[in-house]
Amino acid sequence: MAKAKIEPEDNGMALDPLIDALLEHLPAPGDYFPKEDRKRWLQILEMALDLIYEDEPRPEATDEPHGGTA
């Protein structure tokens, strides 16, 4: 699989190294990229997102034990 060497635009947004590495493994636009390989790549991306991001926001820290109020 040929790798695209396209310089990213500097939009001020830092990518997680895992996402950056996955993007580097995409073939160049117009290259052969079989459907099964695309599915596998998307599954890997989904797993990476699960590692990087929380599903729900973390509860705010409070001074009260167990987050309760007295």
N, C-alpha and C positions, 0 to 999 in steps of 0.2 A: 504494500500500500504506500503510495507516494505521499509525502507529507507536504502540506502547503506551507510555504514560507512567506506569509503575508505579515508585514509589520502592523501591529495593532495601533490604533489611534490612541493618543494620550488623552483620555477623557477624565483623568483624575481619579478613576475608580480602580482600586487595587483588587486583583483577583486572588482568590485562595490558590496556593500552589498546586493543589490537587486538580482544581478546575482548569488552571492554566495548562497543566500537563495533558489533560484530556483533550483540550482544544488543539494542542500541538499534534495530536495523533489523528486528527481529521485529515482525510485526503484533500488535495487541492480541488477547488470548484471545477466541475466538469469531469473529474477522474471517476473511475470505476469504484463504486462503493456498494457492494451487494446488500440486499435488504436484511439478510441475517446478521451481517456485520453491523449495519445501522442499528438493529434491535439490540444487539449485544452492547454497542457503544452507549445507547440510551439507558440500558439497565445499569451500566457502570456509572453513568452520570447520576442516575437516581440514587445509587448507593453512596456516591460521594456527597451529594446534597444532604442525605440523611446523616452523614458523619459531621458535616460542617454546620448545619442549621438545626435549631430546635423546632419541634412541631408547634409548641405553644410558648407564649411568653413566660419567662420565669417570674414567679411571684416577687413582688417588691419586698425588700428586706425591712423588717420592723424591729424595734427594740423589745417587743413583747415576745415571750416564748411561744413557739408554734404559730406565730403570726396572728394570734388572737388579740382582742382588746379586753381590758379589765373593767 
